[in-house]
Amino acid sequence: MRRAVVIGTGMHLPERVMPNSEFEATLETSHEWIVERTGIHQRHIAAEGELTSDLGAKAGAQALKNAGIAPETIDLVILATTTPDDTMPSTATKIQHKLGITGGAAFDVNAACSGFVYAMSVANSFIVSGMAKRVLVIGAETYSRILDWSDRGTCILFGDGAAAVVLEAQEQKGTSDDRGILFAGIHSDGQYTGLLATTGGVSSTMNAGKLFMFGKDIFRHAVAKMPAAVEEALAATGKHADDVNWLVPHQANMRILAGVAQKLHIGEDRVIATVSQHANTSAASIPLALHLGSQDGRIKQGHLVACPALGAGLTWGCTLLRW
C-alpha cells in the first residue's frame, strides 16, 4: 500500500520577537497575566514588506534541504493559510516559484487553524491515489496583519510564522504499523462561523477585516472536538491512546492543550507544546511543533504521532501518522 511518509521538515519565524511586556504600554495586561491564562511568553512578528510567501518559502526550502531532495522532484505544493499575500494568485504558486519548482501544481487551502490538518488530508489523497509522489505541505501565516491590537482577548494570542513537511509516497505493508499517514480525518460545521472570524472580506467589505473571537465558546468546542477527532483516528486504525508516543495538537494556548490531553488520558510528558515561544500561528502551529520535536530528538522514526486541530468554520480534524 502507498503511504505518505514524512521525509523532511522545516520552519521559519520572523526575526522580530515581541515579548508579552510590549503589551503593557497599550493594554491593561501584564506578562504574568498572559502567561497564567495562555502559557504564551512571546510571539514573532513579520517585518514591513515580509509576506506570507516569504515565510513559507523559507520554511519549504529548509524542509527540502532536510529531506535531501531537489525542488524539481516536488509534484505538488499545498499551502495552508488564512493570510495569503493577495486575493489572487494563490500564495502557493508564489512559493512554488520562489523555491524553483517549475512542474506539478500548487494551491492554497483555507481552514484557519485546522489548515495544516486539512492540507495533510489532501496531500495524503494525492499520494495514496498515485496522483503525486512527493508533496510539499506548508503552513504559513502573518496574523499580525489582521489583528485588532486594542483587543486584549485576541491580539495577545497570535503570532506569525511558517513550517513545512515533505511527504513522499512509499510502499508499506498496509497495516497500522506502517510508516506514514495512517488516518486523515477532517470535519466542519458552518453553523459556528460567527464564533471565530474576521470583520471583513473581499466580497463583503472589500478589505480583509480584523479577527474577532468568542473565546469561551472556542475553548469549549476545542476541548470536545479535538479529542473526539483523535479518538476517531485511533478507532479507525485499531490503536489506543496508550499507543500514541506524541500528541502534537494545534498550538492555540496551554489551557486548550492541557484540556485535550486530559480528555485523552495522555500525560503532559507525551505532549509537544511550543506555543510559549511563538503563540498561536494558526496553520503553521502543528508543523512548527513537529519540526521542533523531531529536531530535538523527541519524535523518532517509528513513533506514533497524533495531530488534532480546530479552527474557524468551525473546522476540525486529526492526522495520525507514524514517523
ChimeraX commands (.cxc) that place a marker at each C-alpha (Angstrom):
marker #1 position 0.00,0.00,0.00 radius 0.5
marker #1 position 1.19,3.51,-0.79 radius 0.5
marker #1 position 1.68,5.65,2.29 radius 0.5
marker #1 position 2.55,9.35,2.60 radius 0.5
marker #1 position 5.73,9.34,4.68 radius 0.5
marker #1 position 7.33,12.44,6.20 radius 0.5
marker #1 position 10.91,12.64,4.93 radius 0.5
marker #1 position 11.78,16.22,5.88 radius 0.5
marker #1 position 10.61,19.20,7.93 radius 0.5
marker #1 position 11.44,22.89,8.08 radius 0.5
marker #1 position 10.40,26.14,9.73 radius 0.5
marker #1 position 10.92,29.88,9.64 radius 0.5
marker #1 position 9.98,32.55,12.16 radius 0.5
marker #1 position 10.29,36.31,11.55 radius 0.5
marker #1 position 13.30,37.97,13.13 radius 0.5
marker #1 position 11.33,40.33,15.36 radius 0.5
marker #1 position 10.38,38.81,18.71 radius 0.5
marker #1 position 7.56,40.54,20.59 radius 0.5
marker #1 position 7.54,39.69,24.32 radius 0.5
marker #1 position 4.41,39.96,26.43 radius 0.5
marker #1 position 5.84,43.05,28.14 radius 0.5
marker #1 position 5.28,45.11,24.99 radius 0.5
marker #1 position 1.53,44.93,25.52 radius 0.5
marker #1 position 1.78,46.61,28.92 radius 0.5
marker #1 position 2.16,50.06,27.33 radius 0.5
marker #1 position -1.11,49.86,25.36 radius 0.5
marker #1 position -3.33,47.31,27.10 radius 0.5
marker #1 position -4.49,46.61,30.64 radius 0.5
marker #1 position -2.42,43.45,30.93 radius 0.5
marker #1 position 0.94,42.09,32.07 radius 0.5
marker #1 position 3.41,39.35,31.21 radius 0.5
marker #1 position 2.24,37.37,34.24 radius 0.5
marker #1 position -1.45,37.72,33.31 radius 0.5
marker #1 position -0.84,36.48,29.76 radius 0.5
marker #1 position 1.32,33.55,30.86 radius 0.5
marker #1 position -1.17,32.48,33.53 radius 0.5
marker #1 position -4.09,32.40,31.08 radius 0.5
marker #1 position -2.40,31.24,27.89 radius 0.5
marker #1 position 1.11,29.94,28.58 radius 0.5
marker #1 position 2.40,32.32,25.89 radius 0.5
marker #1 position 5.64,34.22,26.60 radius 0.5
marker #1 position 6.34,35.76,23.18 radius 0.5
marker #1 position 5.46,35.78,19.51 radius 0.5
marker #1 position 7.25,36.62,16.25 radius 0.5
marker #1 position 6.01,39.49,14.08 radius 0.5
marker #1 position 6.66,39.80,10.35 radius 0.5
marker #1 position 8.59,42.87,9.25 radius 0.5
marker #1 position 7.08,45.51,6.97 radius 0.5
marker #1 position 7.07,44.03,3.47 radius 0.5
marker #1 position 7.69,40.49,4.74 radius 0.5
marker #1 position 4.96,38.35,3.19 radius 0.5
marker #1 position 3.35,35.03,3.97 radius 0.5
marker #1 position 5.02,33.68,0.82 radius 0.5
marker #1 position 8.43,34.77,2.14 radius 0.5
marker #1 position 7.94,32.87,5.38 radius 0.5
marker #1 position 6.50,29.84,3.59 radius 0.5
marker #1 position 9.29,29.70,1.01 radius 0.5
marker #1 position 11.99,29.77,3.68 radius 0.5
marker #1 position 10.28,27.00,5.65 radius 0.5
marker #1 position 9.80,24.99,2.45 radius 0.5
marker #1 position 13.44,25.41,1.45 radius 0.5
marker #1 position 14.58,24.10,4.82 radius 0.5
marker #1 position 12.22,21.12,4.56 radius 0.5
marker #1 position 13.57,20.26,1.11 radius 0.5
marker #1 position 17.15,20.52,2.40 radius 0.5
marker #1 position 16.30,18.41,5.43 radius 0.5
marker #1 position 14.76,15.79,3.13 radius 0.5
marker #1 position 17.82,15.86,0.87 radius 0.5
marker #1 position 15.80,16.29,-2.32 radius 0.5
marker #1 position 15.82,18.77,-5.17 radius 0.5
marker #1 position 12.94,21.21,-5.71 radius 0.5
marker #1 position 12.20,19.82,-9.18 radius 0.5
marker #1 position 11.21,16.46,-7.63 radius 0.5
marker #1 position 8.15,18.01,-5.94 radius 0.5
marker #1 position 4.87,17.22,-7.70 radius 0.5
marker #1 position 2.57,19.38,-5.61 radius 0.5
marker #1 position 2.77,22.35,-3.23 radius 0.5
marker #1 position -0.13,22.79,-0.80 radius 0.5
marker #1 position -0.15,25.92,1.35 radius 0.5
marker #1 position -2.42,26.13,4.37 radius 0.5
marker #1 position -3.05,29.80,5.15 radius 0.5
marker #1 position -5.73,32.29,6.11 radius 0.5
marker #1 position -3.47,35.24,5.36 radius 0.5
marker #1 position -2.48,34.99,1.68 radius 0.5
marker #1 position -0.27,37.61,0.04 radius 0.5
marker #1 position -3.03,38.60,-2.38 radius 0.5
marker #1 position -6.59,37.66,-3.29 radius 0.5
marker #1 position -5.08,36.02,-6.36 radius 0.5
marker #1 position -2.99,34.29,-7.47 radius 0.5
marker #1 position -2.69,31.64,-4.79 radius 0.5
marker #1 position 0.22,32.22,-2.43 radius 0.5
marker #1 position 1.25,28.61,-3.05 radius 0.5
marker #1 position 2.13,29.46,-6.65 radius 0.5
marker #1 position 4.35,32.31,-5.44 radius 0.5
marker #1 position 6.11,29.94,-3.05 radius 0.5
marker #1 position 6.43,27.39,-5.85 radius 0.5
marker #1 position 8.26,30.00,-7.94 radius 0.5
marker #1 position 10.46,31.19,-5.07 radius 0.5
marker #1 position 11.60,27.62,-4.47 radius 0.5
marker #1 position 12.38,27.00,-8.13 radius 0.5
marker #1 position 9.68,24.35,-8.55 radius 0.5
marker #1 position 8.59,24.52,-12.18 radius 0.5
marker #1 position 6.44,21.38,-12.55 radius 0.5
marker #1 position 3.39,19.94,-10.91 radius 0.5
marker #1 position 0.74,22.07,-9.26 radius 0.5
marker #1 position 0.26,24.45,-6.34 radius 0.5
marker #1 position -2.77,25.74,-4.46 radius 0.5
marker #1 position -3.92,27.19,-1.13 radius 0.5
marker #1 position -6.16,25.61,1.50 radius 0.5
marker #1 position -8.09,27.83,3.91 radius 0.5
marker #1 position -9.31,26.07,7.04 radius 0.5
marker #1 position -7.83,28.57,9.51 radius 0.5
marker #1 position -6.16,26.84,12.48 radius 0.5
marker #1 position -7.15,23.43,11.06 radius 0.5
marker #1 position -5.45,24.29,7.78 radius 0.5
marker #1 position -2.43,22.03,8.18 radius 0.5
marker #1 position -4.61,19.01,9.03 radius 0.5
marker #1 position -6.79,19.75,6.00 radius 0.5
marker #1 position -3.74,20.16,3.76 radius 0.5
marker #1 position -2.26,16.88,5.01 radius 0.5
marker #1 position -5.54,15.14,4.24 radius 0.5
marker #1 position -5.48,16.47,0.67 radius 0.5
marker #1 position -1.80,15.58,0.24 radius 0.5
marker #1 position -2.44,12.07,1.54 radius 0.5
marker #1 position -5.22,11.60,-1.01 radius 0.5
marker #1 position -2.95,12.68,-3.85 radius 0.5
marker #1 position -0.22,10.26,-2.75 radius 0.5
marker #1 position -2.42,7.24,-1.98 radius 0.5
marker #1 position -4.25,7.64,-5.30 radius 0.5
marker #1 position -0.97,7.78,-7.20 radius 0.5
marker #1 position -1.50,11.34,-8.46 radius 0.5
marker #1 position 1.64,12.57,-6.73 radius 0.5
marker #1 position 4.87,11.06,-5.44 radius 0.5
marker #1 position 6.22,13.97,-3.43 radius 0.5
marker #1 position 4.17,16.76,-1.87 radius 0.5
marker #1 position 5.40,19.83,-0.02 radius 0.5
marker #1 position 2.85,20.83,2.64 radius 0.5
marker #1 position 3.34,24.25,4.20 radius 0.5
marker #1 position 1.52,26.17,6.90 radius 0.5
marker #1 position 2.32,29.90,6.81 radius 0.5
marker #1 position 0.61,32.88,8.41 radius 0.5
marker #1 position 1.02,36.62,9.02 radius 0.5
marker #1 position -1.78,37.04,11.54 radius 0.5
marker #1 position -0.28,40.31,12.78 radius 0.5
marker #1 position -1.86,41.90,9.68 radius 0.5
marker #1 position -5.44,41.06,10.72 radius 0.5
marker #1 position -5.27,41.60,14.48 radius 0.5
marker #1 position -7.09,44.33,16.39 radius 0.5
marker #1 position -4.20,45.45,18.59 radius 0.5
marker #1 position -6.63,47.09,21.02 radius 0.5
marker #1 position -8.50,43.83,21.70 radius 0.5
marker #1 position -6.81,42.15,24.65 radius 0.5
marker #1 position -8.84,38.99,24.12 radius 0.5
marker #1 position -7.26,38.23,20.73 radius 0.5
marker #1 position -4.10,40.21,19.97 radius 0.5
marker #1 position -2.06,38.57,22.74 radius 0.5
marker #1 position -2.79,35.10,21.36 radius 0.5
marker #1 position -1.40,35.16,17.83 radius 0.5
marker #1 position 1.91,35.39,16.01 radius 0.5
marker #1 position 3.48,34.98,12.57 radius 0.5
marker #1 position 5.46,32.04,11.24 radius 0.5
marker #1 position 5.72,29.13,8.84 radius 0.5
marker #1 position 6.64,25.46,8.84 radius 0.5
marker #1 position 6.62,22.66,6.28 radius 0.5
marker #1 position 6.83,18.92,5.76 radius 0.5
marker #1 position 7.82,16.91,2.71 radius 0.5
marker #1 position 5.66,13.83,2.11 radius 0.5
marker #1 position 6.88,11.00,-0.11 radius 0.5
marker #1 position 4.99,8.01,-1.47 radius 0.5
marker #1 position 6.47,4.80,-0.09 radius 0.5
marker #1 position 5.24,1.23,-0.38 radius 0.5
marker #1 position 4.23,-0.21,3.00 radius 0.5
marker #1 position 2.53,-3.38,4.19 radius 0.5
marker #1 position -0.88,-1.79,4.65 radius 0.5
marker #1 position -1.06,-2.23,8.42 radius 0.5
marker #1 position -1.32,0.23,11.30 radius 0.5
marker #1 position 2.38,-0.36,11.95 radius 0.5
marker #1 position 3.31,1.25,8.61 radius 0.5
marker #1 position 5.25,4.48,8.47 radius 0.5
marker #1 position 3.40,7.48,7.10 radius 0.5
marker #1 position -0.12,8.86,7.39 radius 0.5
marker #1 position -2.41,6.18,8.79 radius 0.5
marker #1 position -5.53,8.32,9.07 radius 0.5
marker #1 position -6.53,11.82,7.97 radius 0.5
marker #1 position -9.96,12.87,9.16 radius 0.5
marker #1 position -11.48,16.32,8.65 radius 0.5
marker #1 position -14.83,17.86,9.64 radius 0.5
marker #1 position -16.66,21.18,9.61 radius 0.5
marker #1 position -19.90,22.70,10.89 radius 0.5
marker #1 position -20.81,26.05,9.36 radius 0.5
marker #1 position -23.41,26.93,11.98 radius 0.5
marker #1 position -20.48,28.13,14.12 radius 0.5
marker #1 position -18.96,30.56,11.60 radius 0.5
marker #1 position -19.64,33.51,13.91 radius 0.5
marker #1 position -17.52,32.24,16.78 radius 0.5
marker #1 position -14.16,32.94,15.15 radius 0.5
marker #1 position -13.94,35.12,12.05 radius 0.5
marker #1 position -12.85,38.45,10.62 radius 0.5
marker #1 position -14.91,41.61,10.27 radius 0.5
marker #1 position -14.43,41.74,6.52 radius 0.5
marker #1 position -13.53,40.09,3.26 radius 0.5
marker #1 position -13.24,40.67,-0.48 radius 0.5
marker #1 position -16.91,40.11,-1.32 radius 0.5
marker #1 position -18.46,41.56,1.84 radius 0.5
marker #1 position -16.44,44.66,2.76 radius 0.5
marker #1 position -13.69,44.77,0.12 radius 0.5
marker #1 position -11.00,44.58,2.81 radius 0.5
marker #1 position -9.51,41.80,4.95 radius 0.5
marker #1 position -11.10,42.96,8.20 radius 0.5
marker #1 position -9.88,42.21,11.73 radius 0.5
marker #1 position -10.02,38.98,13.67 radius 0.5
marker #1 position -12.58,38.52,16.44 radius 0.5
marker #1 position -13.35,35.51,18.62 radius 0.5
marker #1 position -15.72,34.31,21.31 radius 0.5
marker #1 position -13.01,32.69,23.38 radius 0.5
marker #1 position -15.09,30.72,25.87 radius 0.5
marker #1 position -17.11,29.10,23.09 radius 0.5
marker #1 position -13.98,28.25,21.09 radius 0.5
marker #1 position -12.39,26.70,24.17 radius 0.5
marker #1 position -15.49,24.56,24.76 radius 0.5
marker #1 position -15.53,23.29,21.18 radius 0.5
marker #1 position -11.76,22.73,21.11 radius 0.5
marker #1 position -11.60,20.52,24.20 radius 0.5
marker #1 position -14.53,18.46,22.90 radius 0.5
marker #1 position -13.87,18.18,19.16 radius 0.5
marker #1 position -10.09,17.77,19.15 radius 0.5
marker #1 position -10.09,14.73,21.49 radius 0.5
marker #1 position -13.01,13.27,19.53 radius 0.5
marker #1 position -11.01,13.64,16.30 radius 0.5
marker #1 position -8.09,11.76,17.87 radius 0.5
marker #1 position -10.40,9.02,19.13 radius 0.5
marker #1 position -11.86,8.71,15.62 radius 0.5
marker #1 position -8.37,8.24,14.20 radius 0.5
marker #1 position -7.42,5.68,16.83 radius 0.5
marker #1 position -10.62,3.69,16.33 radius 0.5
marker #1 position -10.11,3.64,12.55 radius 0.5
marker #1 position -6.59,2.23,12.94 radius 0.5
marker #1 position -7.19,-0.13,15.85 radius 0.5
marker #1 position -4.98,1.89,18.14 radius 0.5
marker #1 position -5.40,3.20,21.68 radius 0.5
marker #1 position -4.34,6.43,23.36 radius 0.5
marker #1 position -1.63,4.45,25.14 radius 0.5
marker #1 position -0.11,3.68,21.72 radius 0.5
marker #1 position 0.40,7.38,20.94 radius 0.5
marker #1 position 4.00,8.40,21.50 radius 0.5
marker #1 position 3.35,12.09,20.91 radius 0.5
marker #1 position 0.28,14.30,20.93 radius 0.5
marker #1 position 1.07,17.35,18.76 radius 0.5
marker #1 position -2.08,19.48,18.83 radius 0.5
marker #1 position -2.73,22.84,17.24 radius 0.5
marker #1 position -0.83,25.26,19.47 radius 0.5
marker #1 position -3.64,27.62,20.49 radius 0.5
marker #1 position -2.85,28.06,24.17 radius 0.5
marker #1 position -1.67,25.88,27.03 radius 0.5
marker #1 position -5.13,25.58,28.61 radius 0.5
marker #1 position -6.54,24.00,25.45 radius 0.5
marker #1 position -3.52,21.70,25.07 radius 0.5
marker #1 position -3.90,20.55,28.67 radius 0.5
marker #1 position -7.65,20.03,28.28 radius 0.5
marker #1 position -7.24,17.91,25.14 radius 0.5
marker #1 position -4.52,15.77,26.71 radius 0.5
marker #1 position -6.55,15.28,29.88 radius 0.5
marker #1 position -9.62,14.06,27.96 radius 0.5
marker #1 position -7.45,11.56,26.08 radius 0.5
marker #1 position -5.66,10.47,29.29 radius 0.5
marker #1 position -2.33,11.37,27.72 radius 0.5
marker #1 position 0.27,12.70,30.14 radius 0.5
marker #1 position 1.98,16.05,29.68 radius 0.5
marker #1 position 5.25,14.19,29.09 radius 0.5
marker #1 position 3.79,12.97,25.77 radius 0.5
marker #1 position 2.54,16.37,24.58 radius 0.5
marker #1 position 4.76,18.56,22.40 radius 0.5
marker #1 position 3.96,22.16,23.29 radius 0.5
marker #1 position 5.77,25.06,21.61 radius 0.5
marker #1 position 3.10,27.75,21.92 radius 0.5
marker #1 position 5.01,29.56,24.69 radius 0.5
marker #1 position 7.67,30.66,22.19 radius 0.5
marker #1 position 5.62,31.57,19.10 radius 0.5
marker #1 position 1.98,31.93,20.26 radius 0.5
marker #1 position -0.85,30.75,18.02 radius 0.5
marker #1 position 0.47,30.69,14.44 radius 0.5
marker #1 position -2.74,29.11,13.10 radius 0.5
marker #1 position -2.00,26.74,10.19 radius 0.5
marker #1 position 1.74,26.89,10.94 radius 0.5
marker #1 position 1.48,25.74,14.54 radius 0.5
marker #1 position 1.38,21.95,14.14 radius 0.5
marker #1 position 4.23,21.74,11.59 radius 0.5
marker #1 position 6.28,24.10,13.80 radius 0.5
marker #1 position 5.84,21.70,16.72 radius 0.5
marker #1 position 6.57,18.69,14.51 radius 0.5
marker #1 position 9.79,20.26,13.24 radius 0.5
marker #1 position 11.00,21.29,16.68 radius 0.5
marker #1 position 10.04,17.94,18.21 radius 0.5
marker #1 position 11.85,15.98,15.52 radius 0.5
marker #1 position 14.92,18.21,15.51 radius 0.5
marker #1 position 15.45,17.97,19.28 radius 0.5
marker #1 position 15.18,14.18,19.14 radius 0.5
marker #1 position 11.85,13.67,20.86 radius 0.5
marker #1 position 10.00,12.45,17.76 radius 0.5
marker #1 position 11.87,9.43,16.41 radius 0.5
marker #1 position 11.29,7.15,13.45 radius 0.5
marker #1 position 8.56,4.66,14.28 radius 0.5
marker #1 position 6.79,6.92,16.78 radius 0.5
marker #1 position 3.01,7.26,16.51 radius 0.5
marker #1 position 2.05,10.94,16.35 radius 0.5
marker #1 position -1.47,12.38,16.67 radius 0.5
marker #1 position -2.07,15.91,15.35 radius 0.5
marker #1 position -5.56,17.29,16.13 radius 0.5
marker #1 position -6.71,20.83,15.37 radius 0.5
marker #1 position -9.76,23.10,15.50 radius 0.5
marker #1 position -10.21,26.36,13.65 radius 0.5
marker #1 position -12.66,28.89,12.27 radius 0.5
marker #1 position -15.53,27.46,10.31 radius 0.5
marker #1 position -15.75,25.64,12.60 radius 0.5
marker #1 position -13.31,23.17,11.12 radius 0.5
marker #1 position -11.52,20.35,12.91 radius 0.5
marker #1 position -9.79,17.04,12.36 radius 0.5
marker #1 position -6.79,14.87,13.11 radius 0.5
marker #1 position -3.83,13.48,11.22 radius 0.5
marker #1 position -2.46,10.25,12.70 radius 0.5
marker #1 position 0.92,9.25,11.34 radius 0.5
marker #1 position 3.87,7.07,12.12 radius 0.5
marker #1 position 7.13,8.97,11.87 radius 0.5
marker link #1:1,2 radius 0.2
marker link #1:2,3 radius 0.2
marker link #1:3,4 radius 0.2
marker link #1:4,5 radius 0.2
marker link #1:5,6 radius 0.2
marker link #1:6,7 radius 0.2
marker link #1:7,8 radius 0.2
marker link #1:8,9 radius 0.2
marker link #1:9,10 radius 0.2
marker link #1:10,11 radius 0.2
marker link #1:11,12 radius 0.2
marker link #1:12,13 radius 0.2
marker link #1:13,14 radius 0.2
marker link #1:14,15 radius 0.2
marker link #1:15,16 radius 0.2
marker link #1:16,17 radius 0.2
marker link #1:17,18 radius 0.2
marker link #1:18,19 radius 0.2
marker link #1:19,20 radius 0.2
marker link #1:20,21 radius 0.2
marker link #1:21,22 radius 0.2
marker link #1:22,23 radius 0.2
marker link #1:23,24 radius 0.2
marker link #1:24,25 radius 0.2
marker link #1:25,26 radius 0.2
marker link #1:26,27 radius 0.2
marker link #1:27,28 radius 0.2
marker link #1:28,29 radius 0.2
marker link #1:29,30 radius 0.2
marker link #1:30,31 radius 0.2
marker link #1:31,32 radius 0.2
marker link #1:32,33 radius 0.2
marker link #1:33,34 radius 0.2
marker link #1:34,35 radius 0.2
marker link #1:35,36 radius 0.2
marker link #1:36,37 radius 0.2
marker link #1:37,38 radius 0.2
marker link #1:38,39 radius 0.2
marker link #1:39,40 radius 0.2
marker link #1:40,41 radius 0.2
marker link #1:41,42 radius 0.2
marker link #1:42,43 radius 0.2
marker link #1:43,44 radius 0.2
marker link #1:44,45 radius 0.2
marker link #1:45,46 radius 0.2
marker link #1:46,47 radius 0.2
marker link #1:47,48 radius 0.2
marker link #1:48,49 radius 0.2
marker link #1:49,50 radius 0.2
marker link #1:50,51 radius 0.2
marker link #1:51,52 radius 0.2
marker link #1:52,53 radius 0.2
marker link #1:53,54 radius 0.2
marker link #1:54,55 radius 0.2
marker link #1:55,56 radius 0.2
marker link #1:56,57 radius 0.2
marker link #1:57,58 radius 0.2
marker link #1:58,59 radius 0.2
marker link #1:59,60 radius 0.2
marker link #1:60,61 radius 0.2
marker link #1:61,62 radius 0.2
marker link #1:62,63 radius 0.2
marker link #1:63,64 radius 0.2
marker link #1:64,65 radius 0.2
marker link #1:65,66 radius 0.2
marker link #1:66,67 radius 0.2
marker link #1:67,68 radius 0.2
marker link #1:68,69 radius 0.2
marker link #1:69,70 radius 0.2
marker link #1:70,71 radius 0.2
marker link #1:71,72 radius 0.2
marker link #1:72,73 radius 0.2
marker link #1:73,74 radius 0.2
marker link #1:74,75 radius 0.2
marker link #1:75,76 radius 0.2
marker link #1:76,77 radius 0.2
marker link #1:77,78 radius 0.2
marker link #1:78,79 radius 0.2
marker link #1:79,80 radius 0.2
marker link #1:80,81 radius 0.2
marker link #1:81,82 radius 0.2
marker link #1:82,83 radius 0.2
marker link #1:83,84 radius 0.2
marker link #1:84,85 radius 0.2
marker link #1:85,86 radius 0.2
marker link #1:86,87 radius 0.2
marker link #1:87,88 radius 0.2
marker link #1:88,89 radius 0.2
marker link #1:89,90 radius 0.2
marker link #1:90,91 radius 0.2
marker link #1:91,92 radius 0.2
marker link #1:92,93 radius 0.2
marker link #1:93,94 radius 0.2
marker link #1:94,95 radius 0.2
marker link #1:95,96 radius 0.2
marker link #1:96,97 radius 0.2
marker link #1:97,98 radius 0.2
marker link #1:98,99 radius 0.2
marker link #1:99,100 radius 0.2
marker link #1:100,101 radius 0.2
marker link #1:101,102 radius 0.2
marker link #1:102,103 radius 0.2
marker link #1:103,104 radius 0.2
marker link #1:104,105 radius 0.2
marker link #1:105,106 radius 0.2
marker link #1:106,107 radius 0.2
marker link #1:107,108 radius 0.2
marker link #1:108,109 radius 0.2
marker link #1:109,110 radius 0.2
marker link #1:110,111 radius 0.2
marker link #1:111,112 radius 0.2
marker link #1:112,113 radius 0.2
marker link #1:113,114 radius 0.2
marker link #1:114,115 radius 0.2
marker link #1:115,116 radius 0.2
marker link #1:116,117 radius 0.2
marker link #1:117,118 radius 0.2
marker link #1:118,119 radius 0.2
marker link #1:119,120 radius 0.2
marker link #1:120,121 radius 0.2
marker link #1:121,122 radius 0.2
marker link #1:122,123 radius 0.2
marker link #1:123,124 radius 0.2
marker link #1:124,125 radius 0.2
marker link #1:125,126 radius 0.2
marker link #1:126,127 radius 0.2
marker link #1:127,128 radius 0.2
marker link #1:128,129 radius 0.2
marker link #1:129,130 radius 0.2
marker link #1:130,131 radius 0.2
marker link #1:131,132 radius 0.2
marker link #1:132,133 radius 0.2
marker link #1:133,134 radius 0.2
marker link #1:134,135 radius 0.2
marker link #1:135,136 radius 0.2
marker link #1:136,137 radius 0.2
marker link #1:137,138 radius 0.2
marker link #1:138,139 radius 0.2
marker link #1:139,140 radius 0.2
marker link #1:140,141 radius 0.2
marker link #1:141,142 radius 0.2
marker link #1:142,143 radius 0.2
marker link #1:143,144 radius 0.2
marker link #1:144,145 radius 0.2
marker link #1:145,146 radius 0.2
marker link #1:146,147 radius 0.2
marker link #1:147,148 radius 0.2
marker link #1:148,149 radius 0.2
marker link #1:149,150 radius 0.2
marker link #1:150,151 radius 0.2
marker link #1:151,152 radius 0.2
marker link #1:152,153 radius 0.2
marker link #1:153,154 radius 0.2
marker link #1:154,155 radius 0.2
marker link #1:155,156 radius 0.2
marker link #1:156,157 radius 0.2
marker link #1:157,158 radius 0.2
marker link #1:158,159 radius 0.2
marker link #1:159,160 radius 0.2
marker link #1:160,161 radius 0.2
marker link #1:161,162 radius 0.2
marker link #1:162,163 radius 0.2
marker link #1:163,164 radius 0.2
marker link #1:164,165 radius 0.2
marker link #1:165,166 radius 0.2
marker link #1:166,167 radius 0.2
marker link #1:167,168 radius 0.2
marker link #1:168,169 radius 0.2
marker link #1:169,170 radius 0.2
marker link #1:170,171 radius 0.2
marker link #1:171,172 radius 0.2
marker link #1:172,173 radius 0.2
marker link #1:173,174 radius 0.2
marker link #1:174,175 radius 0.2
marker link #1:175,176 radius 0.2
marker link #1:176,177 radius 0.2
marker link #1:177,178 radius 0.2
marker link #1:178,179 radius 0.2
marker link #1:179,180 radius 0.2
marker link #1:180,181 radius 0.2
marker link #1:181,182 radius 0.2
marker link #1:182,183 radius 0.2
marker link #1:183,184 radius 0.2
marker link #1:184,185 radius 0.2
marker link #1:185,186 radius 0.2
marker link #1:186,187 radius 0.2
marker link #1:187,188 radius 0.2
marker link #1:188,189 radius 0.2
marker link #1:189,190 radius 0.2
marker link #1:190,191 radius 0.2
marker link #1:191,192 radius 0.2
marker link #1:192,193 radius 0.2
marker link #1:193,194 radius 0.2
marker link #1:194,195 radius 0.2
marker link #1:195,196 radius 0.2
marker link #1:196,197 radius 0.2
marker link #1:197,198 radius 0.2
marker link #1:198,199 radius 0.2
marker link #1:199,200 radius 0.2
marker link #1:200,201 radius 0.2
marker link #1:201,202 radius 0.2
marker link #1:202,203 radius 0.2
marker link #1:203,204 radius 0.2
marker link #1:204,205 radius 0.2
marker link #1:205,206 radius 0.2
marker link #1:206,207 radius 0.2
marker link #1:207,208 radius 0.2
marker link #1:208,209 radius 0.2
marker link #1:209,210 radius 0.2
marker link #1:210,211 radius 0.2
marker link #1:211,212 radius 0.2
marker link #1:212,213 radius 0.2
marker link #1:213,214 radius 0.2
marker link #1:214,215 radius 0.2
marker link #1:215,216 radius 0.2
marker link #1:216,217 radius 0.2
marker link #1:217,218 radius 0.2
marker link #1:218,219 radius 0.2
marker link #1:219,220 radius 0.2
marker link #1:220,221 radius 0.2
marker link #1:221,222 radius 0.2
marker link #1:222,223 radius 0.2
marker link #1:223,224 radius 0.2
marker link #1:224,225 radius 0.2
marker link #1:225,226 radius 0.2
marker link #1:226,227 radius 0.2
marker link #1:227,228 radius 0.2
marker link #1:228,229 radius 0.2
marker link #1:229,230 radius 0.2
marker link #1:230,231 radius 0.2
marker link #1:231,232 radius 0.2
marker link #1:232,233 radius 0.2
marker link #1:233,234 radius 0.2
marker link #1:234,235 radius 0.2
marker link #1:235,236 radius 0.2
marker link #1:236,237 radius 0.2
marker link #1:237,238 radius 0.2
marker link #1:238,239 radius 0.2
marker link #1:239,240 radius 0.2
marker link #1:240,241 radius 0.2
marker link #1:241,242 radius 0.2
marker link #1:242,243 radius 0.2
marker link #1:243,244 radius 0.2
marker link #1:244,245 radius 0.2
marker link #1:245,246 radius 0.2
marker link #1:246,247 radius 0.2
marker link #1:247,248 radius 0.2
marker link #1:248,249 radius 0.2
marker link #1:249,250 radius 0.2
marker link #1:250,251 radius 0.2
marker link #1:251,252 radius 0.2
marker link #1:252,253 radius 0.2
marker link #1:253,254 radius 0.2
marker link #1:254,255 radius 0.2
marker link #1:255,256 radius 0.2
marker link #1:256,257 radius 0.2
marker link #1:257,258 radius 0.2
marker link #1:258,259 radius 0.2
marker link #1:259,260 radius 0.2
marker link #1:260,261 radius 0.2
marker link #1:261,262 radius 0.2
marker link #1:262,263 radius 0.2
marker link #1:263,264 radius 0.2
marker link #1:264,265 radius 0.2
marker link #1:265,266 radius 0.2
marker link #1:266,267 radius 0.2
marker link #1:267,268 radius 0.2
marker link #1:268,269 radius 0.2
marker link #1:269,270 radius 0.2
marker link #1:270,271 radius 0.2
marker link #1:271,272 radius 0.2
marker link #1:272,273 radius 0.2
marker link #1:273,274 radius 0.2
marker link #1:274,275 radius 0.2
marker link #1:275,276 radius 0.2
marker link #1:276,277 radius 0.2
marker link #1:277,278 radius 0.2
marker link #1:278,279 radius 0.2
marker link #1:279,280 radius 0.2
marker link #1:280,281 radius 0.2
marker link #1:281,282 radius 0.2
marker link #1:282,283 radius 0.2
marker link #1:283,284 radius 0.2
marker link #1:284,285 radius 0.2
marker link #1:285,286 radius 0.2
marker link #1:286,287 radius 0.2
marker link #1:287,288 radius 0.2
marker link #1:288,289 radius 0.2
marker link #1:289,290 radius 0.2
marker link #1:290,291 radius 0.2
marker link #1:291,292 radius 0.2
marker link #1:292,293 radius 0.2
marker link #1:293,294 radius 0.2
marker link #1:294,295 radius 0.2
marker link #1:295,296 radius 0.2
marker link #1:296,297 radius 0.2
marker link #1:297,298 radius 0.2
marker link #1:298,299 radius 0.2
marker link #1:299,300 radius 0.2
marker link #1:300,301 radius 0.2
marker link #1:301,302 radius 0.2
marker link #1:302,303 radius 0.2
marker link #1:303,304 radius 0.2
marker link #1:304,305 radius 0.2
marker link #1:305,306 radius 0.2
marker link #1:306,307 radius 0.2
marker link #1:307,308 radius 0.2
marker link #1:308,309 radius 0.2
marker link #1:309,310 radius 0.2
marker link #1:310,311 radius 0.2
marker link #1:311,312 radius 0.2
marker link #1:312,313 radius 0.2
marker link #1:313,314 radius 0.2
marker link #1:314,315 radius 0.2
marker link #1:315,316 radius 0.2
marker link #1:316,317 radius 0.2
marker link #1:317,318 radius 0.2
marker link #1:318,319 radius 0.2
marker link #1:319,320 radius 0.2
marker link #1:320,321 radius 0.2
marker link #1:321,322 radius 0.2
marker link #1:322,323 radius 0.2
view
